[in-house]
């Protein structure tokens, strides 16, 4: 009997050890907080509202809604966790290429040739360094938009880096970003007419932290020496600007509160 007790105890010990190992691995990508039902539902479907006729394409690390008229995404949405940021082992691939998942055909690298504009990431490559596939897919041209070099390599890059720091601190964030697409924009490209946005937006949402919060930014497509917080705005103002409902899966009371308020102090510390 004593022998069987020892064997049974050993089985339990090793089973618990394996379970703990699985849980530790899961922490890389999943928050350990215990959200309410409405937040759990949001976490499974956090995309902006879209129409059935719109092209919504899901890649490993991000989902986008492609606007053929402008040859780029009207929004790119993705989830970013501390585990993803801390597991940034993949190097940039720089394999810019057409996104074959876009039924109408995406922009191509040649559209940007000798244009003077960078192939600016919407979902940053730096946010996808947790996976070889995710990193590679971040270089689809559907995830690019014409950005001036001083903007792309300056304040926009600063904002991208700041978002990663927030993700490390807050454990889990939801981001939506793109250029502001409107009529009359100039274009580049001979094969495809890729619109050049005058402004870009980025929305960052934290619904798993101790204090739920959101912050949005609207930046002109040009270099700037100003602080990123000089461009901070409410989510509501970006919705009015873009005519996009960004977080329809949130409970109305939570959505209205987060989108109508801006408290920079919750982020700038």
C-alpha positions as CSV (number, residue, x, y, z in Angstrom):
1,X,0.0,0.0,0.0
2,X,2.8,2.4,0.9
3,X,4.4,1.7,-2.6
4,X,1.2,2.6,-4.4
5,X,0.9,5.8,-2.3
6,X,4.4,6.8,-3.3
7,X,3.8,6.1,-7.0
8,X,0.5,8.0,-6.9
9,X,2.1,11.0,-5.2
10,X,4.9,11.0,-7.8
11,X,2.3,11.0,-10.6
12,X,0.5,13.9,-9.1
13,X,3.7,15.8,-8.6
14,X,4.9,15.4,-12.2
15,X,1.4,16.1,-13.5
16,X,1.3,19.4,-11.6
17,X,4.7,20.2,-12.8
18,X,3.7,19.7,-16.4
19,X,0.6,21.8,-15.9
20,X,2.6,24.6,-14.4
21,X,4.9,24.5,-17.4
22,X,2.0,24.8,-19.7
23,X,0.6,27.7,-17.7
24,X,4.0,29.5,-17.8
25,X,4.1,29.0,-21.6
26,X,0.6,30.4,-22.0
27,X,1.6,33.5,-20.1
28,X,3.6,34.5,-23.1
29,X,0.5,35.4,-25.1
30,X,-2.5,35.4,-22.6
31,X,-3.3,37.8,-19.8
32,X,-3.6,36.3,-16.3
33,X,-6.3,38.8,-15.2
34,X,-9.8,37.6,-14.6
35,X,-12.0,40.0,-16.7
36,X,-15.8,40.1,-16.7
37,X,-17.9,38.4,-19.3
38,X,-18.2,41.5,-21.5
39,X,-14.5,41.9,-21.5
40,X,-13.9,38.2,-22.3
41,X,-16.3,38.5,-25.2
42,X,-14.4,41.6,-26.4
43,X,-11.1,39.8,-26.2
44,X,-12.4,37.2,-28.7
45,X,-13.8,39.8,-31.2
46,X,-12.1,43.1,-30.7
47,X,-12.2,44.3,-34.3
48,X,-13.8,47.6,-35.5
49,X,-17.3,47.4,-37.0
50,X,-17.3,46.5,-40.7
51,X,-19.7,45.7,-43.5
52,X,-20.1,42.3,-45.1
53,X,-18.9,43.7,-48.5
54,X,-15.7,45.0,-47.0
55,X,-12.5,43.0,-47.3
56,X,-11.4,41.9,-43.9
57,X,-8.3,39.7,-43.9
58,X,-6.9,37.9,-40.8
59,X,-3.2,37.1,-40.6
60,X,-1.4,35.5,-37.7
61,X,-0.6,38.6,-35.7
62,X,-3.1,41.2,-37.0
63,X,-6.4,41.7,-38.9
64,X,-7.0,44.4,-41.4
65,X,-9.8,45.9,-43.5
66,X,-8.6,46.7,-47.0
67,X,-9.9,49.7,-48.8
68,X,-9.3,49.0,-52.5
69,X,-10.1,52.6,-53.5
70,X,-7.0,53.8,-51.6
71,X,-4.9,50.6,-52.0
72,X,-4.3,50.2,-48.3
73,X,-6.0,49.3,-45.0
74,X,-8.6,51.6,-43.5
75,X,-7.8,49.9,-40.2
76,X,-5.4,47.3,-38.8
77,X,-6.2,45.8,-35.4
78,X,-4.1,43.5,-33.2
79,X,-3.5,42.4,-29.7
80,X,-0.2,43.0,-28.0
81,X,1.0,41.4,-24.8
82,X,4.0,41.7,-22.5
83,X,4.9,38.1,-23.4
84,X,5.0,39.0,-27.1
85,X,7.2,42.0,-26.5
86,X,9.6,40.2,-24.3
87,X,9.9,37.3,-26.7
88,X,11.1,39.5,-29.6
89,X,13.5,37.0,-31.0
90,X,12.8,37.3,-34.7
91,X,14.8,39.6,-36.9
92,X,13.3,41.9,-39.6
93,X,12.7,40.0,-42.8
94,X,12.2,43.1,-45.1
95,X,10.4,40.7,-47.5
96,X,7.9,43.4,-48.8
97,X,5.4,41.6,-51.1
98,X,1.9,41.7,-52.4
99,X,-0.8,40.3,-50.1
100,X,-2.4,37.5,-52.1
101,X,-5.2,37.3,-49.6
102,X,-6.6,40.6,-50.9
103,X,-9.1,39.5,-53.5
104,X,-8.9,42.7,-55.5
105,X,-5.1,42.8,-55.3
106,X,-3.1,44.8,-52.9
107,X,-0.5,47.4,-53.6
108,X,3.0,46.1,-54.7
109,X,6.5,47.2,-53.7
110,X,7.0,48.8,-57.1
111,X,4.2,51.3,-56.4
112,X,6.6,53.0,-53.9
113,X,9.7,52.9,-56.2
114,X,11.3,56.4,-56.5
115,X,8.2,58.0,-54.9
116,X,10.1,59.5,-52.0
117,X,7.9,57.8,-49.5
118,X,8.6,55.0,-47.1
119,X,6.6,51.7,-47.1
120,X,5.4,52.6,-43.6
121,X,4.1,49.7,-41.4
122,X,0.7,50.1,-39.9
123,X,1.1,47.0,-37.6
124,X,4.8,47.5,-36.8
125,X,7.3,44.7,-37.5
126,X,8.7,45.3,-34.0
127,X,5.3,44.2,-32.6
128,X,5.5,40.9,-34.5
129,X,8.9,39.8,-33.5
130,X,7.5,37.0,-31.3
131,X,6.9,34.8,-34.4
132,X,8.7,34.1,-37.6
133,X,5.4,33.9,-39.5
134,X,4.0,37.0,-37.8
135,X,7.1,38.9,-38.6
136,X,7.1,37.9,-42.3
137,X,3.4,38.7,-42.7
138,X,3.9,42.2,-41.3
139,X,5.7,43.0,-44.6
140,X,2.6,42.4,-46.7
141,X,1.9,45.5,-48.8
142,X,-1.6,45.5,-47.4
143,X,0.0,46.5,-44.1
144,X,1.9,49.5,-45.7
145,X,1.0,53.1,-46.3
146,X,3.1,55.9,-47.9
147,X,4.8,57.8,-45.1
148,X,7.4,60.5,-45.3
149,X,10.8,59.3,-44.1
150,X,11.0,61.9,-41.3
151,X,7.6,60.8,-40.0
152,X,8.1,57.0,-40.4
153,X,11.6,57.0,-38.9
154,X,10.8,59.8,-36.4
155,X,7.8,60.4,-34.3
156,X,5.8,57.5,-35.7
157,X,8.6,55.1,-34.7
158,X,8.7,56.8,-31.3
159,X,5.0,56.1,-30.8
160,X,5.4,52.5,-31.9
161,X,8.2,52.0,-29.3
162,X,6.1,53.6,-26.6
163,X,3.2,51.2,-27.3
164,X,5.5,48.3,-26.8
165,X,6.7,49.7,-23.4
166,X,3.1,50.1,-22.4
167,X,2.3,46.5,-23.4
168,X,5.2,45.3,-21.2
169,X,3.9,47.3,-18.2
170,X,0.1,46.8,-18.7
171,X,0.4,43.1,-19.8
172,X,-2.2,43.3,-22.6
173,X,-3.3,46.0,-25.0
174,X,-5.5,46.3,-28.1
175,X,-4.3,48.5,-30.9
176,X,-6.1,49.9,-34.0
177,X,-4.2,52.0,-36.5
178,X,-4.1,53.3,-40.1
179,X,-4.0,56.4,-42.2
180,X,-7.0,58.7,-42.4
181,X,-8.5,57.9,-45.8
182,X,-10.5,60.7,-47.4
183,X,-11.4,61.9,-50.9
184,X,-8.9,63.9,-52.9
185,X,-5.6,62.5,-51.5
186,X,-2.6,62.5,-53.8
187,X,-1.3,59.1,-54.9
188,X,1.9,57.2,-55.9
189,X,2.4,54.2,-58.1
190,X,1.9,53.4,-61.8
191,X,0.3,50.0,-61.4
192,X,-1.9,50.9,-58.4
193,X,-2.8,54.4,-57.2
194,X,-1.8,54.3,-53.6
195,X,-3.3,57.2,-51.6
196,X,-0.9,59.3,-49.4
197,X,-2.7,60.1,-46.1
198,X,-2.3,63.5,-44.6
199,X,-2.8,62.1,-41.1
200,X,-2.3,58.8,-39.3
201,X,-4.1,57.5,-36.2
202,X,-3.3,55.0,-33.6
203,X,-5.6,53.9,-30.8
204,X,-4.4,52.0,-27.7
205,X,-6.9,50.3,-25.4
206,X,-6.3,48.7,-22.0
207,X,-9.3,46.8,-20.7
208,X,-7.4,44.2,-18.5
209,X,-5.4,46.6,-16.3
210,X,-6.5,47.7,-12.8
211,X,-7.9,50.8,-14.4
212,X,-9.4,50.5,-17.8
213,X,-8.2,53.2,-20.1
214,X,-7.8,54.3,-23.7
215,X,-5.7,56.8,-25.6
216,X,-5.6,57.8,-29.3
217,X,-3.2,59.8,-31.4
218,X,-3.7,61.7,-34.7
219,X,-0.4,62.8,-36.3
220,X,0.3,64.6,-39.6
221,X,2.4,62.7,-42.1
222,X,5.5,64.8,-41.5
223,X,8.5,64.9,-39.2
224,X,8.0,66.5,-35.7
225,X,10.1,67.2,-32.7
226,X,7.1,67.4,-30.5
227,X,6.1,65.0,-27.8
228,X,3.8,62.2,-28.9
229,X,1.4,63.4,-26.2
230,X,1.0,66.7,-28.0
231,X,-1.1,64.6,-30.5
232,X,-3.2,62.7,-28.0
233,X,-6.9,62.8,-28.5
234,X,-10.1,60.9,-27.5
235,X,-11.1,57.8,-29.3
236,X,-14.5,59.5,-30.0
237,X,-12.7,62.2,-32.0
238,X,-10.9,59.6,-34.2
239,X,-14.3,57.9,-34.8
240,X,-15.7,61.2,-36.0
241,X,-12.7,61.8,-38.2
242,X,-12.6,58.3,-39.8
243,X,-16.3,57.3,-39.5
244,X,-15.2,54.0,-37.9
245,X,-16.8,52.4,-34.8
246,X,-13.6,51.0,-33.3
247,X,-14.8,48.9,-30.3
248,X,-18.4,47.7,-31.0
249,X,-17.9,44.5,-29.0
250,X,-17.4,46.4,-25.7
251,X,-20.4,46.9,-23.4
252,X,-21.9,50.3,-24.2
253,X,-21.3,51.8,-20.8
254,X,-17.6,50.8,-20.9
255,X,-17.2,51.8,-24.5
256,X,-18.8,55.2,-24.0
257,X,-16.7,56.0,-20.9
258,X,-13.4,54.9,-22.5
259,X,-13.9,56.6,-25.8
260,X,-15.1,59.9,-24.5
261,X,-12.4,60.5,-21.9
262,X,-8.7,61.2,-22.3
263,X,-6.4,61.2,-19.2
264,X,-2.8,61.4,-20.5
265,X,-1.5,61.1,-16.9
266,X,-2.7,57.4,-16.9
267,X,-0.2,56.7,-19.7
268,X,2.6,59.3,-19.2
269,X,4.3,58.2,-16.1
